[in-house]
Amino acid sequence: MDIGLLLLITLPVALRAMVPVTLAAIGEVFAERAGVVNIGLEGILVISAFAAVVGAWLSGSPWVGLALGVLAGAAVGLLHGWISIYLKGDQIISGVGINLLGMGLVGFGSVVLWGGKSYTVESALQIPGLPVPWGSLSPLVIVTVLAAPFTWWLLHKTAFGLRVKAVGENPEAADVVGVPVERVRLVAVVYGGMLGGLGGAFLSLDWLGTITNTLPAGRGFIALAAVVFSKLNPLLALFGGFLFGYFDALAIQLASAGGAGYQFVRMIPYIATLIVVAGAIGRARFPQAIAQPYRRE
């Protein structure tokens, strides 16, 4: 196959592949700007994917499922915020717990509801695509592209964004001038959870059309890498998510073209991510109070 044609064919798949990584990364950028780290993105993706399928399955509507997926992401963000902000728990341990909770909850729930470890979503319950010249385009691709500039605007052009950055850099000073540090941090984490929930719902109700407890396949961790690459800039997080999505789509195309070396070819997006992050890791600047619970003196 001609290289140029292969790269062109890969583009529509890349637009889908970038969605869960990009949404989770943008949400995490916002949370980390407020000083809260959530490494439980893998758990958020799989829990929200499961909730979205359950909502669509019970209601018969993919839009109800999508809404339930977003709410599930917000609920997990609220849980993480309550533990790490109000209970002053270790943010890393809380995130690991969310990842483990996601795998166990979805695995157990799938067996209870559908009698197996996986469930295939009927086409009638999947989010319909928008007609475009090359076929169809998921509306969540458009939402993802718009989420980046919206989050950038929210961070840099609003009073709330100024508060978010203040509680991440110097929560003591923010508290002195009357900024409710815990509340602002909690809202930021819930917002990040909502975006991650949207990405999880996309995985199960749109792109892959199924649910298993390993559905994200490491995309939550790739999103964390995209956060490092972005230097906490939502616009760069969009680019980083697309970069991974493109390599992911390219690996899918190459794997389908030739049977030999399938597992090696599927490693391409992860290897590319490691290379990109290795080049950016020393240049990223994080808020001074990141991952530090705020205790009022």
PATOR-662161 format. One line per 3 residues: number of its first residue (from 0); for each residue y, x, z of C-alpha. Coordinates in pm, whole numbers, plus 50000, padded with zeros to 5 digits. Each point is the difference from the previous one (the first is absolute). Example, Ala and Ser with C-alpha at 12.3 -4.5 7.8 and 13.67 -1.06 7.14 Angstrom:
REM PATOR-662161
0	49550:51230:50780  50344:50137:49934
REM end
This chain:
REM PATOR-662161
0	50000:50000:50000  50350:50121:49916  50183:50127:50312
3	50320:49812:49919  49809:49674:49951  49812:50054:50325
6	50324:50052:50193  50148:49686:49843  49694:49787:50076
9	50008:50124:50358  50354:49872:50068  49921:49627:50059
12	49718:50093:50238  50230:50247:50177  50254:49725:50068
15	49732:49807:50187  49854:50303:50175  50337:50099:50143
18	50069:49669:50177  49805:50033:50330  50089:50367:50048
21	50367:49947:49919  50048:49691:50216  49828:50161:50298
24	50203:50320:49951  50335:49821:49976  49921:49803:50314
27	49902:50317:50185  50320:50173:49886  50199:49722:50162
30	49798:50017:50323  50025:50379:50023  50375:49984:49946
33	50003:49804:50327  49790:50269:50169  49660:49829:49995
36	49696:50147:49824  49721:49768:49894  49696:50178:49860
39	49811:49670:50006  50097:49912:49643  49635:49999:49891
42	49929:49741:50268  50302:49790:49901  49890:49999:49637
45	49644:49889:50071  50091:49743:50270  50266:49839:49782
48	49766:50005:49699  49741:49815:50206  50255:49752:50137
51	50126:49931:49649  49650:49923:49874  49929:49774:50299
54	50329:49815:49945  49934:49951:49629  49637:49902:50065
57	50090:49737:50260  50306:49857:49822  49896:50037:49637
60	50334:50166:49922  50060:50371:49935  50361:49962:50114
63	49893:49876:50342  49766:50298:50016  50282:50234:49901
66	50223:49860:50275  49721:50035:50256  49944:50361:49892
69	50368:50081:50056  49991:49828:50340  49689:50197:50094
72	50177:50324:49913  50299:49894:50208  49767:49913:50292
75	49835:50342:49989  50343:50161:49986  50101:49791:50301
78	49687:50114:50186  50071:50365:49924  50363:49957:50098
81	49912:49833:50329  49759:50279:50091  50214:50293:49889
84	50352:49873:50073  49973:49775:50303  49685:50138:50166
87	50103:50358:49906  49653:50069:49863  49911:50289:49772
90	50093:49897:49647  49726:50205:49836  49726:49858:50220
93	50127:49648:49938  49990:50060:49624  49645:50136:50015
96	49902:49692:50200  50145:49773:49731  49795:50179:49732
99	49680:49959:50201  50087:49637:50081  50045:49927:49631
102	49661:50136:49897  49818:49819:50280  50187:49671:49971
105	49960:49968:49624  49636:50109:50003  49912:49751:50274
108	50217:49721:49857  49849:50030:49653  49648:49962:50138
111	50100:49699:50209  50189:49819:49723  49807:50094:49687
114	49672:50141:50124  50050:50349:49858  50207:50315:50024
117	50204:49908:49694  50137:49690:49831  50117:49956:49641
120	50314:49789:49966  49977:49720:49744  50240:50032:49708
123	50169:49672:50099  50095:50156:50334  50146:50317:49850
126	50373:50046:49942  50081:49910:49636  50164:50264:49786
129	50316:49972:49795  49956:50010:49619  50129:50323:49843
132	49949:50155:49653  49710:50220:50121  49821:49722:50190
135	50104:49894:50348  50210:50150:50277  49954:49927:50367
138	50314:49852:50157  49938:50233:50295  50067:50299:49774
141	50352:49867:49955  50031:49934:50373  49891:50357:50070
144	50257:50149:49765  50274:49785:50157  49886:50077:50358
147	50105:50365:49967  50370:49949:49914  50019:49706:50243
150	49868:50213:50286  50233:50285:49901  50294:49756:50007
153	49885:49861:50334  49987:50350:50147  50320:50146:49860
156	50235:49709:49929  49957:49762:50293  50090:50005:50368
159	49637:49941:50091  49894:50303:49795  50253:50210:50189
162	49842:49884:50325  49652:50081:49871  50103:50356:49919
165	50184:50033:50330  49700:49905:50216  49789:50245:49804
168	50237:50292:50035  50149:49950:50345  49882:49693:50189
171	50189:50101:50316  50334:50001:49818  49914:49674:49823
174	49916:49840:50333  50331:50111:50150  50197:49818:49729
177	49798:49683:50048  49728:50023:49734  49677:49836:50125
180	49773:50296:49924  49662:49835:50062  50090:49686:49806
183	50130:50189:49697  49692:50221:49995  49772:49698:50026
186	50170:49823:49709  49967:50315:49790  49628:50028:50074
189	49939:49631:49928  50187:50035:49669  49776:50293:49912
192	49695:49796:50095  50113:49714:49776  50027:50230:49698
195	49659:50148:50080  49864:49646:50033  50134:49916:49656
198	49823:50307:49863  49673:49899:50165  50021:49646:49865
201	50058:50147:49654  49681:50204:50028  49776:49702:50073
204	50171:49711:49820  50128:50180:49693  49883:50343:49895
207	49643:50031:50131  49914:49636:50067  49761:50076:50285
210	49994:50085:50369  49801:50264:50189  50082:50200:50311
213	50054:50309:49783  50219:49827:49741  50310:50225:50033
216	49784:50309:49931  50246:50236:50167  50315:49852:49848
219	50154:49959:50343  49972:50374:50057  50133:50068:49651
222	50299:49784:50093  50062:50230:50297  49998:50293:49758
225	50250:49815:49781  50225:49962:50306  50001:50378:50047
228	50065:50050:49629  50289:49751:50008  50182:50173:50288
231	50049:49649:50139  50178:49879:49687  49867:49660:49880
234	50090:50080:49639  49798:50322:50008  49719:49806:50170
237	49993:49777:49692  49969:50306:49778  49731:50151:50223
240	49803:49676:49998  50022:49979:49622  49889:50362:49972
243	49686:49930:50201  49944:49674:49813  50021:50179:49668
246	49747:50265:50101  49779:49726:50143  50016:49805:49675
249	49938:50316:49797  49691:50075:50207  49872:49646:49940
252	50048:50038:49625  49831:50339:49989  49710:49881:50215
255	49941:49699:49777  50014:50216:49686  49722:50234:50106
258	49725:49955:50256  49961:50365:50100  50195:50125:50296
261	50112:49653:50112  50051:50097:50364  50189:50315:49906
264	50231:49808:49765  50074:49742:50270  50122:50286:50221
267	50291:50069:49763  50263:49777:50170  49916:50137:50344
270	50011:50361:49885  50331:49935:49824  50136:49843:50319
273	49902:50305:50206  50175:50231:49755  50318:49792:49995
276	50013:49966:50380  49931:50371:50047  50314:50070:49801
279	50213:49750:50195  49871:50032:50356  50239:50275:50109
282	50306:49835:49850  49970:49657:50157  50241:49928:50284
285	49902:49735:50252  50216:49834:50270  50039:50204:50318
288	49852:49730:50223  49706:49912:49777  49678:49910:50183
291	50180:50025:50335  49998:49687:50217  50349:49922:50129
294	50028:49982:50378  50332:49887:50137  50121:50225:50281
REM end
